[in-house]
């Protein structure tokens, strides 16, 4: 995989929850957001995994009858 590929969980809803101190859009902490550009690909992937990216969603299969 190309480690120069820039990825981000940001969905453009950049608001910090007052209770959790996490972004309500992407789920990252203030610290993760502020350091994102400086993090290595591996560090970003660890955060993405914690946020649930890469997991398959349970989808109901369409059954043709």
C-alpha positions in Angstrom: 0.0 0.0 0.0 1.2 3.5 -0.8 2.0 5.1 2.5 2.0 8.5 0.9 -1.7 8.2 0.3 -3.4 10.7 2.7 -6.5 9.3 4.4 -8.7 10.8 7.0 -11.8 9.8 8.9 -13.0 13.4 8.7 -16.6 13.7 7.3 -16.7 17.5 7.6 -18.7 17.7 10.8 -16.0 19.3 12.9 -17.5 19.8 16.4 -16.0 18.7 19.6 -18.3 17.0 22.1 -18.0 18.8 25.5 -18.4 15.6 27.5 -16.1 13.2 25.6 -13.8 15.8 24.0 -14.0 13.8 20.8 -15.2 15.1 17.4 -18.8 14.2 16.9 -18.1 13.8 13.1 -15.1 11.5 13.0 -14.6 10.3 16.6 -11.0 11.5 16.9 -9.7 13.2 20.0 -8.5 16.8 19.9 -4.9 15.6 20.1 -5.4 13.1 17.2 -6.9 15.8 15.0 -4.2 18.3 15.8 -1.4 15.8 15.1 -3.0 14.0 12.2 -0.9 15.6 9.4 2.3 14.7 11.3 1.4 11.1 12.1 2.9 8.2 10.2 0.7 6.0 8.0 0.9 3.2 10.7 -0.2 5.6 13.5 -3.1 6.8 11.3 -4.2 3.2 10.6 -4.2 2.4 14.3 -6.6 5.3 14.9 -8.7 4.4 11.9 -9.0 0.8 13.3 -10.0 2.1 16.7 -12.7 4.2 15.0 -14.1 1.0 13.4 -12.8 1.6 9.8 -12.0 -1.6 8.0 -14.7 -3.7 9.7 -17.5 -5.1 7.6 -20.9 -3.8 8.3 -23.7 -6.2 9.0 -25.9 -5.8 6.0 -29.1 -7.7 5.4 -28.8 -9.6 2.2 -31.5 -9.1 -0.4 -33.0 -12.5 -1.0 -34.7 -12.9 -4.4 -37.8 -15.0 -4.2 
